């Protein structure tokens, strides 16, 4: 059986492979039975989506599956991922379902699941569901017990109010001219309104006209040229870019310089430490976060705990060890005081509040630490990856030795795309680039020889 779950839920080409209506209906049946089996009485799910055109089709298939095993479904409509997470808990549902392929283009789609606490599923839960998918067809309920479907109105407004509560008391965004890029995605109707309600002098909104096929197209957190240019052209103070499901944040300063998630994490960590808001003397990030962030935090008396790639791994470590700040270099920032999962709008509010508090330009406030030079290269493949090839493992060990403690090397398969990612980090830029090229050449050779 094709493995359903990747690093962040289920994802693939819409209407193909595991993302067909029949597969989604089967997934809905299994997940509905899994979450409803231990509950006395009726169980329920909240289901939301981003703006891509396949969302309605996948939503219908999932609802058919969920209701056929007796689960009631509350339709949230277009809502950011964090909104679905928060509403799952707020509406006392047993399951949250977000239909999105995050930062991918519209041809892809996917599904993220949340438990009743609004947290993403554990590795064990995903493994259990995978096992159930490989078994016989799910038992269906009697006709009288089929789940009911209702649409819940007003959830976008409720979500906006929850986001606004993240602004520290006594602060407003008065005087700030902000460019907001919503990627034509899930926050197209909520993010700009939130910033306006918090007093921003002007919010120049781009990426807020979804057509079903323009999500993340030339805009958003993964294609930031439009954001930077719009900031410069309009003399704005700062730029904010979200991704398709609005759980990711990338920013730029008044000059258009892009600021990644590591810099934002460093700023939040030190700001929260100064305010006494950190639950522990440290934060959680992934193996992809820059070594410069780790060194910076150490100088501030804070630790950096690393996890595998994926914000759900960050969230799980935060929960198990009591941290309340974490995130990824890619811009998934988690502040569990406000939401159990990453939220780009809430993270932006925290950063904008710090710019207001310091009263300095974004270029100064967001320049938190000097990154260790890092190069990341991708090799595309089809079929199985070549991560465990002995030649690659041996070369990786030699590269680590050649770096002589000046940096790191990381080779991993992407959990969301058919890519092998090669990352080398070192204070010696020439050595870094040479070793990255050497590794990529070998990966390409292995992929070519394997016929994959």
N, C-alpha and C positions, 0 to 999 in steps of 0.2 A: 504494500500500500504506500502511496505517496505520503511523505511526511507533511502534515498540515501546518504545524506551528514552526515559526522562525523566531528571530530574536524579539519580535514585537507583534505577536498574534499571528494571524493567517494573512498571506499576501500573495498576489499573482496577477496574471493577465485576466481581465474581466471576461467572463463567458468562455473561458478555456481552463483546462486542467482542473484544479481544485476550486476554481472560482465560478463554476457553472451553477445554474439554478438548482440542478439536482443534487450537486455536492453540498451546496449551501443549505438546502432543505434537510439533507441528512445530518449535516453539522448541527443545525438548529434542533433537530430531534434529540440528538445525543447530548448536547449541552443542556437542553431543557430538562431532560430526564435526570441528568447528573446533578443539576442544582435543585431540582424539585423533589428528588427521591427521599430526602431526609426531612421534608417539611410536612407537617400536619395541616391539612387544608390546602387552599389554592396557593400556588407560587406565581411570581410575576417577574417580568423583565422590563427594563427601560431600553429602548432602542433609538439611537440617533445616527446621523450620517453627515458627511461633508457634501460638497456640491457636485461631485462628478456624476456623469449621466448614468452610469451603471448602478448608482446607489439605490434607485427605486427598485430595480430588478432584484438586486441582492437582498434588499430589505423584505420584499414580498416573499422570497424563497425562505429566508430565515424565519419570518413570522409564520409561514405555513408549517415549518418544522416545529417551532416552539409551541404553537397552539395545538398541534396534532398530538402532543404528549401532555396536554393539559395545562400549559403555562399561559397565564394572561400576559398581554403585551401592551405597554404604554408607549406610544409613538411620540418621540420628542422632536422630530423634524431635524432641520439643520442646526447643529450645535457643536461647539468644540469638544474634543475628547474629554477634557477636564470637566466640562459641563455635564456630560453623560455620567462620568464618575461621581460627581457631586450629587446629581439628581438620583442616581441609583440609591445612594444612602438616604437622601432627603425624602424620597418617595417610598421608602421602606421596601424596596424591591430586592429580590434574591439574586438578580443578575443584571449586569449592565452590558450593552452591546453597542459598539461604535463601528460603523461601516466607513472605512477610510483606508487609503494607501499612503497616508501621511504626506511625505514630500515628493512621492512619485507623481508622474504625469497621469492624465485622465484615463489612459488605456488600462492602467492597473487599478485594482481595488483590493480591499482586505477587510479583516474584522479583528477588532480588539475586544476582549472580554474583561469584565470586572466582577468581583464578588460583591456581596451585600455591603461590605465596608468601603466600597469604591476603589479598592486596590486591584491591580492587575493580577492575573492568575499566577499561582506558584508553579514551579517546574513540575511538582508532583501532580497538581491538578491537570496541567496540560498533558502529562504522560498518561494519566488515567483516561482522559478524553480520547487521546490517540488510540489507546487500547480498545475502548468501546467502539470507535469508528471501524476498527478492523473486524468486529464481530458481526453476528447476524443482524437483521433489520430490527430497529427499535419497536417495542410494543407500543401500539397506539391506544389512546383512551377511548372510551365509549362516546358515542355521538353527543350525549348529554353533558359530557365533561370536557369537551373541546374548549380551549382557552378563548377568552374574549379579547378583542382588540379595541383600544381607545386612543384617541389623540389627545395629548395633554397640551393645553394652550398656556402661553405666558412664560415658558421656560427660558426663552432668550432674555426676557426682562429679569427673571429671577437670577439667572447666571450673571448678568451685568451687575446686579446688586452685590452678589457674592464677591465678584472681582473688586468692586469699589471698596469693599471692607478691608482690602489688603493695603490700602494707603495708610501710612502711619498717622495717628491722630495729631492734629495740629498742623498738618501739611496739606497744601494744595498744589496743583501744577500750574498755577497762575504764572503768566509770563513766558511759558515754554511754547515754542513753535515746533510742532512735531510732524514728521512724515510717518504715516502708518501704512505699511504694505500688508494686506491681509491675504495675499496669494490667490485671490478669487476663491477662497476656501471657506472653512466652517465658521470663521470669525468675521466674515464680511459684513455682517449686520450688527455685531456686538462690540468689536474692539475699538473702533473709532468713537462710537457713542460713549463707551466707558471713559476714555480719556477726556472727551469733551465734558462729561458730567463731573469729572474731577478738577475742572477749572483750567485746562490747557488753553492758552491764548488762541491757538489755531491748530487744528488737526487737518493736515492735507492727506486725504485718504486715497490710496491707489490699490489696485488689486481687489476692488470691491464690487465688481460687475460679473458675477459668475454666469457662464453660459453652458456649463456641463462639460465642456471640452477645453477650458482654458485654465484650469486649476494648476498652479505651480508653473505656468508657461511664461517664461521670461520675467518672473517676479517671485516674491516670497523669499524665505530664508536660505534657499539653495541657489538662487540666481539674483544676486543683490546689486547688479549694475544699475538697474532702474531706481532702486532705493537711494543709492549714493548720488546719482545724477539729480534726482528730484530734490534731495536735501540741498545740494549745492545751488541748483537753479532757483530755489525759493528762499535761500538764506535761512534755512531752518536750523534750529539748535541741535537736533538729534533725529535719527531715523530708527524706526522699529519695524522689523520684518518677522512675520509669522510664517509657518508652513501650512499645508493643506488642512490639517486638523487642529492647528493652533496650539499644539503642545510644545512647540519649539520656538526659540527666540534668538535672532541675530540682530545686532544693532550697528549703527554707524555714527560717527561723531559729525560735527558741523562741517568738516572738510570732506566728508564722504568716506573716510577710512572705516573699513569693516572691523567690527569688534566681535570676536567669537565667544563661545560659551565659557571657555576657561577664564578669560578676563572678567566676565560677568560673575562667575563663581567666586573668583578672588575678591571682587568688590563686595559682594553680598556677605561673604564669610567675615571680612574684617569689619564691615559696617555692623553686622549683627553681634559680633564679639564686643564692639565698643558700646553697643546698646544693652548688652547683657541678655541677648535673645537666643544665642546659641545654646542648644541643650547639652552639647559636649564640646570639648576643645578640639574640634575638627569637622571636616565635611567628608562626603563620599563622592567619588568620581570613578570613571572607568580607566582601563588600561590605556585608552587613547589620549587621556588628558596630558598636556605638555609637562615635561619635567620642570620647566620654569615655574609652573603653578605650585608644584610640590615644594620647591626651594623657597618660594615666596611665603607660603603658609608656614613652613618651618621657622622662618625668620620672625613670624608673627606669633609664635608659640602655638601653632595649630598643626594638626596632623591631616594627611590626605590618605584616606582609606580607598583602595582601588578594587574594582569589581570587573567581571567580564563586560563586554559591550552590551548595551541595552538598558534603557532607563528602568525597566522592571527589575533588573538585577540591582541597580542602584537603590531603588525603592525598598526592595526586600532587605538589603543590608542596613538601610536606614532604620527600618522597623525593628529588625532583630537586635540592633546594637544601640538604638536610642538616639540616632542623629536626626536633626530636623532640617538640614540643608545638604543638597547633593545635586549632581547633574552630569552632563556630558559636554564635551568640547563642541559637539554639533548644535548645542543650544537647548537641549532638554534640561530645564532647571526645575528642581523639586524643592518646594518649601512646604513641608507637611503641616505647618501651623495653619495653612490656608487650603491646601488641597492634597489628597493622597497620591496624586499623579502630577506629571509635569503640566504646567500651564503657562503659555507664552505671554498672555495678557497680564496675569498676576506678577510674573517675573519682571515684565517691563515696568509695571507700576513701582515695584521695589527699586529698580535701577533709576527710574525718573525721580523718585523721591530722594534718592541719594544725591543726584545732580542738583536738585533744589536745595537740599540741606547744606551742601558744600558751597553753593553759590559760585561755582566755577564752570568754565566751559566743559562740554562733554569730552573734548579731546584730552583734558587734564584728568577729569574724574575717572574715565574709562581706561586710561593707560595705567594699569595696576601693577604689572610686572613685565620684565623682559623675557619673552619666550626663548627657550632653547630652540635653535633652528630645527625644523622638522620637515621631512618630505613624505608625502603619501601618494603612492601610485597604485593604480588598479589594473588588473589583468582579467579580461572577460573570458568566461568559459561556459560550456554547456555540459550537462550531466554532472557527474561527481567531481569534487574538487581534488587537488593533488597535494593537500596539506601534509600528508604523512609520508611523502616520498622521501626515502633515506638521503638522497642527494641534497634535497632542500633542507632537511633537518641538519645535515652536516654543515652546509654552507651558513645557515643561520647561526650555528654555534661559533663558526670561525669569525663571522662578522661581529658577534658580541665580543669576542676576544680582541679583535682589531680595534674596536671602539675604546678599549682600555678604560672603561668607567666614565667616558665622556658623554654617554647617551644610552639609547635603548634601540632595540630592533623588535618589530612585531609583525608577524605574518598571520593573517586570519581570513577565513571565508566570510563574506558578507552574509548576514542573516536575512536580507531583504532583496538582494539582487544577485545575479550570477557573476559575482566578482570575487577575485582573490585580492585582498588589500595588503600592500607591502608598505610598512612605515619604518623609517629610520630617523633617529633623532640624535643630534650630536652638536657639541660646541665647535667641532671642526667641520665646517660646511663642505669643503672639498672632499673630505673623507666620507661624509654622510652621503653626498650625491653619488660618489663612485660606488659605494656599497649598495645603495638603493638600485642603481643601474645593474649591478652584478646580480642581485637577487631577482629583479624583474626579468632579466634575460634568462635565468635558469627556470623561473616559473613558466615563461612563455615556451621555452624548449620542452619542458615536461608536459604542458598542456598539448603542444603540437604532437609530441611523440605518442601521447595517449589517445590521440584522435578525438579529444574532447575540447 
